[in-house]
Amino acid sequence: MRKEEGSAIEVRGATVELEGCRILSDINWRVHKGENWFMLGANGAGKTTLMKMIMGFVWPVYGAEIRVLGMKYGECDLCELRRKIAWM
């Protein structure tokens, strides 16, 4: 099994800028299949931006790599992937 196949979410080197403002900087995060996580932080800390990036609604800059359920962003059909995931 490849390392990525054991992960539900894999984010490597993700930086997000919106309207010229850096929101997230060099994020590396892995959620293994079967794990449960929640996000906690102050308003404006980047929680929603991180979730939007994982859902493919916001794109990172500087060549980040994002995989969800083994599917690499930029090489998969995001509409198909979004049918398999949800956020609340």
Secondary structure by P-SEA (a helix, b strand, c coil): ccccccccbbbcbbbbbccccccccbbbbbbcccbbbbbbbcccccaaaaaaaaacccccccbbbbbccccccccccaaaaaaacccc
